[in-house]
């Protein structure tokens, strides 16, 4: 005969005394049912999560109800309804003696300091971490704690530290490491070098026109084909069945050992993707009470804010309102959001992302089994609307090769990995030591991957995929791609301010990889139309002067480089289909030369913007697809074909 439930609860060893009494209280007040209490106990036994986080994740209680009952149980005062009243006028100078990240971690905020008495608001009045934090500032303090909700803490921390946090989000890297900030496009030294090269070129063309032109054409062709062959070699290094450097075994993890995991989701003028976002995060195979999802909303984006609120997300979602400021970029918003993260790890998802369900577990496993100095693991990106039109097919081929071959190849060879813009998983403490993202770099994660390598950290790759909406509209694609290439140009310029120091820091092999991978990508896109136009003009017009360029062999050299380059591009598209079994896309790989021309258009737009508006963030419009992602993706997260 089984025990009555109230007796089981009295003897429940998994709960703390306070949590056990709280559960009994909630049952007695009919806030929750006996069945719900049993479910809470079962989850607590498996996950070792706090009672509050479980109740809120299951939506059995709201934060206000819990805080009211906790105040009565602990004989404190429930203060949420009074935090804006006159009696809670706070000493902001005193509060600023604390670290915002510490206040968010322990979910408390001091209000007043009178003699040795500190009045504090907290979600858990009995958390010993609160008193320890306060006594580091006021060693002999007695602490009076009043019960509030997590919403109150986040809102009050934001209000007091708002100016400081947004300043640091924008200027932190620029002030601490100006040499690594893209806020200055060209340094004086770079302008001197560029000017010297241009003067030298002009002098050469003036006094030795044909020899200078021959050398210039030869160098352009050689660097063009070398950059392309280098990327081919990297893809080959990945191997057909190569395993990523960072092994991940998510199935081996005990849910009780999983940490709190923060997820930053920057959203700007994207109300249409909010439902997709909620569905995607609901699919994650991770204890919901251990998730800390921060939706980063620009405070002036009223439509998206209204849509997000109307969706009534679970309690582990928090809305963080990023103050209006320039530059208005995704990395600035993420830097601001980092101050409110409570997790041991943090990742970035775009609003339209659909990660595979076990991705967070795979990342945790990778960190626990990875190299000592691992700072980040990158998951692959791919597209759920790959059948929609020509652009989405080519986008899928490109990304399949990039994430299934290129990045694993860099990983296998221990070379710097330029991160993608989403699904990067970081150890939060190390990300903060790196200074977060550069808000002036419009391809912020590529820069961060290189910066992490320069600081001695390791970046790895895990075999997990996040599915996104491929850009299906031509102008939208050009805008998006021009921003990415402009960011690569910024990154190349930043880390070549002191190229010899970079060479010393990362070694010759990594230095050359950086030059070919980052600089070479921009160069090949810019050079491609020039070489094509030179070849076509030479064949069609037969100008006499081509005979003076390498005895007429210049045209053959250009043709050879174009053939090699475009055959490599076609080959990369063809092999990209195998790992994901997207064989129906293989014929489209034959049109890769046309797709390269689109990159060239975007590259010249990027070069123009690098000079005229370097920090302008070309907004990519999402939600254009007619494909329902959740119908295309199989239950396990695999893309249907």
N, C-alpha and C positions, 0 to 999 in steps of 0.2 A: 504494500500500500504506500503510495507516494505521499510526501510531506505536503501540508497546506502551503500555499505560495507565500503567505506572510511569514511562515517559519523559515522557508527557504531563503527569503530575503533577509531575515534577521541573521542567518548564518552565512550569507554571501561573503566569502573571503576576498573576492576579486575587487570589491569596491572599498574605497576609503570609508572611514566612519562617517564623515560629513556627506559623502555621496549616498551612502546607504540611508542615512536619515532623510536626505532630500528626496530620494525615490519613495520612501514610505510616506513622506509628507504629500508628494504629488498624487500618490494613489489615494490617500485619505481625502484629499480635496477634489478627487475625481477629475483632475487635470489630465491624467493618463489612465488607461485601463490596465487590468492585470495582464492581458495578452501583450500589450505594448511594453509593459515593464519586463516581461519575460524576454521579449525581443531585445530590449536594451541590454539586459544582463548577458544574453548570448553573444551579442556583438562586443560587449566589453570584454568578455572572456577570450574572444578570438583576437581582438584588435588592440586591447589595452588602451583604448582611447578614453578621454574624460567623459563623465556622464553628460555634462553640458553639450559637448560637441556632438555626441550621439543623438541626444534628444533634438537638437536643432537640425542636424542633418536629416533626421527622419521626419521633421516638421511636426513632431508631437507637441511641441511647445514653442512659443516665440521668446525672443531674448528678454522682453520686458517681463513676461510672466516669471521666467526663471529668476531674474534679478530680484523681483519682489519677494518671492518665496525664500531666496537665499538670504536676503536682508533680514527677514524675520527669523530664519533658522540660526543665523550667526549673530543675532541681536545687534545688527547695525541698521543703517538708514538707507532706504532706497531713494537715490538722489537724481535719477534720470530726468524727472519732470522739473527739476529745479536748477539744472546746470547753467541755464542762461539767466537766472535770477540775480538780484543784487547781492544776495548773501554768498554767491559763488564768484564774486569778483576775484580774479586770480592774480597772483604776483608773477607776471610773465618773466621778469628778470630771474626770479628763482627757478621757474620751470625750465628756462633755457640752460640751466646748469646741467640738465640731464640730456642724454642722447635720445633723439626721437625713436631710433630703432629699438632702444631698450624699453621705452614706454610701450611701443607696439608689441614687442615680444612678450612682456609680462602683463600687458593690457591694464596699465594703470596710468594715472596722471596726477601729480601733486597739484594742489590748488593754492594752499597758503602755508607759510612757514612763520610761526609765532614762537619766539624763544626756542625751545627744543621740541616743540610740537609741530608735526607736519600733517596737514589734512590732505587726504588723498582720495581720489575716485578710482575704483578698480572693478573689474569683472569678477574676480575671485578674491574676496577680502582676506582670505587666509593663505594666499600664495606666499611662501617664505621669500621668494625672489624679490618681492616688492620691498620688504623691509631692508633686504640686503642692498638693493639699488639706492634706496633713500639714505641709508647710513653710510654709503660711500661718499655722499655729498654732505650730509649732516651726521657725523659719527655718533652723537649721543641722542639722536632723535627718538621721541616716542611718536608712533604713527597711528593716526585715526583714519580708518578706511571706510568709505561709503560705497555702497553697491550701485553700479551702473551697468549699461550694456556695452558691448564691443563697438557699436555704432557711435556711442557717446565718446569713447576714447579716440577713435579714428577722427571724428569731427573736431574734437578739441585739440588734438595734436596738430591737425592740419591748420587750424585757426592760429595757433600760437607760433608754429614754426614755418608757416606758409612762405613768408618772404625769404627766409634762410634756405629752405628746401628748394625753391624754384631757382634761387641764385646759384646754389651748388649744382643743381641739375644742368644748368646752362654753362656755368663757368668753372666747375670743379676741375675738370681736366685741363682747361685752358690756363687756369691760375697755377695749378700744381706742376703740370708738365706741358708748358706752352709748345715745346718742340714736337709734341705728339698730337697737338690739336689742329684740326683742319680749318680753324677760324681764320687763319692766314693762308691764303691760297698759294702764293709764291713768296718764298723768303728772299731777302735781298741777294743772298749768295746764289740762289737758283736763277734769279733774274740776270745776275752777272754772267753766270755760265751760259744761260740761254742767249743772252746778247752776244757773248763772245763767239758762240757757235754760228749765230746768224751773220755776224760780221765776217767770220772766217769763210762761211759759205759764199757770201757776196764777193769777197776778195778772190776766192777760187774761181767763181764763175766769171769774174771780170778779167783775170789774168791767165786762167787756164780753163776755159769754158768746157771743152769736151772731156779732158781728163777728169775734171771735177764732177761732171755730170755722170761719167761712167762709174766713178767710185760711189757716188750717191745711189745710183740705180742698183749697183751690185749689193750695197749694204742693205737697202730696202728689201730686195729679193731674198737675200740670205737670212735676215732676221725674220722675215715673213714666214719662210718655210721652216726655219728652226723652231719658231714658236709653236707652229702647228704640229711638227713632229715631236716636240717635247711633250705636248699634251697627249699625243698618241702613245708615247712611251709610258706616261703616267697611267693611262687607262690599261695598258697591257700589264703593268706592274700589279694591278688589282687582281689579275688572274680570274679564271673562270669560276673557281669555287673559293676564292680567297676569303678568309675570315677577317673581320675588322680587328684592329689592334685591341680594342676594349671589349672583352667578352662579357656578354650579358645573359644571365639565366634567371629571368623574372619568376619562373615557376618555382624556383627554389626558395624564394623569400617567404619568411613567416610574417603574416600581416601584423602581428604584434610588434615586430621590429621596424616597421615602416615609419619614416619620419613625416612630419608635416611638410607638404610640398606646395610651394607658392607658384601660381601661374599668372603671368602678366598678359593681359589682352588689351592692347591699344586699339581704340575704335574712334574713328573720326568720320562724321557724315556718312555712316553706314547703318541706318536704322533697319534696312531690309535684311541684314545678315544676323541680327540678334537672335531670332528663333533658331537658325542653323547653329549658332554658337552654343546655345543652351543644350540642343540635342547632342552636339558633338561631345561636350564635356560630360554629359550624363552617361555617355558610353564608356567612359574611362573605368578600367578595372583597378580601382584604387579606393581604399576606404574613404567615403565622402567626408567623414568627420575629420579626416587628416588632409583635406584639400583647403587651400587658401587662395581663392580666385579673386584677382583684382582687375576689375574692368576700368581701364584708364580712359576717362572721358574728358574732352576739352570742354571747359566750363561754358563756352559760348555755343556749343553744339546742342541746342535745345531739343531738336527733333530726335536725335539718337538717345539723349538722356531720357526723354519721355518714353521712347520705345523700350529702353532697358528697364525702366521702372515698371512699366506696364506688364513686362514679362514675369514679374514676381519671382525672381530666381531664388534658389535655396539660400540658407543663412550663411553658407561658406563663400558666397559671392559678396564682394564689397565694391562699392562704387567710389573711385578716387577721382576727384575733379581737378584736372591739371590747370593751373592758372594761365590765363591768356598772356603770352609772351613770345618773343622771337628768339631764335628761329622756331617755327611751329613744325617740329619734326617728331617722328616716332621715337628716336633715341632720347630726346629730351623728356618725352612722356614716360618712357621706361625708367630713366634715371630718377624721375620724381616718384614713380611707383615703388622703386626699390626701398625707399624709406619706410614703406608700410608693410613690407613682406615679413611674414612670421615663420616661413619655412626654412629648413636646412638647405633645401635645393630650390632653384627657381628656373622656370622655363618661360619662353615667349611663344604665344600662339597668336596668329592673326585671327580676326573675327570669323573668317570663312573657313578656318582650318578644321579638319576632321582627323585627329591622330588615331593611330591604331590603339585599341583599348589598353594593351599592356605596356604602352610606351614609357609611362612614368616608372613602372617597376623595372623595366629594362634599363632605364637610366640609373636608378638607385643601385641595381646590381652591378652596372658598369663602374660606377664610382667606387663601390666597395671592393671590386676585384681588379681595378685598373691601376695604372702607374701611380707612384707616390705623389707626383706633382700635377695630376690631372685636374684641370679647371673646368672643362666643358666637354660634353659629348654631343655630336650633331646627328640628328635623325634625318632620314631621307625625306624629300618632298616629291610628290607626284600629283597627278590630276585626275579627278573623277569624271570630268566631261571631255575625255580625250577623243570621243567620236563626234564632237559637235560640229567642227568645221576645220578648215585647213590649219588655221593658227593653233587651235587647241591640239591638233595632232602633232604639229611640229614642236610645240611647247613640251608635249609629253615625251617625244623622242629626245629632245635636248636635255630635259631634266633627268630622264631615265639614265642617260649616259653619265651625266654630271654626278649624280648621287650614287649610282650603282657601280661606277667604274672610276671616275676621276677622284672623288674624295677618298674612297677606299684605297686607291693607288697612292695618293699623298700620305694617307694614314700608314700604309704598309712600308713606305720609304722614309717615314718619320720626317716629313717635310711640312712646312707651314700650311695650315688649312684655313682658307678664307671662308668663314662661316656663311651660311645662308641667312635669310632674314627672319626665319621662324624655326621653331622646334629645336632650338639650342638649349641644352640643359646645363645649368651652371651650379657649382658649389657656391652658395651665396656669399660666404665669407671671403672667398678668393675673388669673386667678381667685384666685390666692394673694394678690395685691395688694389685691383686693377684700375679703379676709378670709374667703373661702369662704361657706358658708351660715349662716343664723341657726338654731341648733339649737332655739330656742324658738318658731320660727314653723312652724306645721304645714302651710303651703303655701309651703315654703321657696324654690322656684324663681320663683314669682310675685314674691316680695319681692326676690330677687336681680336679676331683670330690671329692676325699678324702680331698685334701688340702683345698678346698672351705668350706667343712663341719668343718674342724678344725679351720678355720678363722671366723666361725660364720655365714657363708652365707648358703642360702637354694638352693638346686638343685631340680628341678621338672621335671615332665614328661608330654608331651602333646600327644594327640591322632592325630598324623599325621605320615605318613610313607614316607621314602626315599627308593627307590628301587635301588638295586645294582646288579652287576654281581657276582653270587656265583662262587666260585673257583671250576673249574671242573677238574683240573689236580692234581693227587696225590702228586707229589713232590712239586708243587707250593703250595698246601694246607698245607703240612707239614712245609714249610718255613714260610708261613704266620702265622700259628698257633703257631709255636715255638717262633716267635717274640712276639706275644700277651702274651703268658705264661711267657716268660722271663720278659716282662714288668710288669706283675703281681708280679713276684718274686722281681723285683726291688722296686716296690711300697710297698710291704709288708716289705721289709728290711728298706726302708727309714723311714716309719712311725712307725717302731718298734725300732728305735734308742734310743728313750726315751719313752718306753711303758707306764710308770707310768704318765708321763706328758700328753701323748695322752689320757689316761684314765681320767685324771682330766679335760682335755679340752672338751671331747665329751661325757663323762658319760659312765657308765658300759654297758648299753644296746647297744649303738652304737659301743663301743669298742669291745664287743663280736661279734657283727655283722661283723665288719671289719675283725677280726681274722678268723671267719668261712668263710666269703665270699671271701676274697682275699687269705689269707693263705690256707684256706680249699680247694679252687679250685685247687691250685697247688699240695697240698698234696694228694688229692684223685686221681689225674691223675698219680702221681708218685707211689702211693701205690697200685693202681689197679693191675698191672701185677705181683707185688710181691705176693699179696694175691692169685691171680689165680695160679701162679706157685707153691706156697706152697701147695695149696689145691690139684692140679692135681698130684703133686709128691707124696703127702701123700696117695692119693687114689690108684695110679698106683703101686707105689713101696712098700707101707706098711712098711716104716722104723720103726724099733723098738723104736727109740728115740721119736717118736711123742706121745707115751704113757706117757712120762715123762713131756709133756707139758699139764698142767691142767688135768692130768689124762686121756689124749686122747681127752678131750673136746675142745682143741684148734682148731682141724680140723672142728668140728661142729660149733664153734663160727665163724671161717673164712667163712664157707659155708653160715651161716646165714647172715653175713654182705654182702657177695657178692650177695646173693639172694635179700636182701632188697635193696641194692644199684642199682642193675640192673633193678629190678622191678620198682623202682622209676624213673630211666632213661626212661624206656619204657612208663610208665604212663605219664611222662612229654611230651614225643613225641606225645602220643595219644591225649592229651587234647590241644596240641599246634595247632591242625588243625582247631579247632572250630571257633575261632574269625575271621579267614580269609577264612573259608569254603574250606580249601584245603584237603578235605576228602580223595582224592586219594593218599595222602601221608601217611595215617594212617598205612597201612601194613608195611611201612619201619621203623616205630617206634620200631617194634619187633627186629630190627637188631641193636638197640642202643648199646648193649655190644660190638659189632665189632667196632662201631664208637668210643667208649671209648678207645679201644686199639690204635687207630690212635692218639688220644689225648695223650696217654701215650708215644708213640714214639716221638711226638713233644715236650713233657715235658722234656724228658731226653736230647733231643737236646738243649732245652732251658737252662737246668741246666748246661750243658757243656759250652754253650756259655756265660752264666752268669759269669763263671770263666775265660774263655779264651778270649772272645771278647764281653764284656757286652754292648757296645754302637753300635755294628754292626747292621745295619738296613737291615734285610732280605727283599729284594725287591720282591713284589708280582706282577707278570705279569698279566696285564688286557688285555681285548680285545680278549680273547681266545674263547669266546662263539660264537655259530652260531645263537643264538636267537636275533632277532631284537626287542629290548625293546619297541620301539614305536609302534610296531604292537601288542604286548602282552598287553600293558597298555591301559585301556579304557580311554575315554576322561576325565573323572573325576579324573583320577589318580589311579583307583582301579585296582588291579591285576586280570586279567581274569583267569578263571579256566579251 
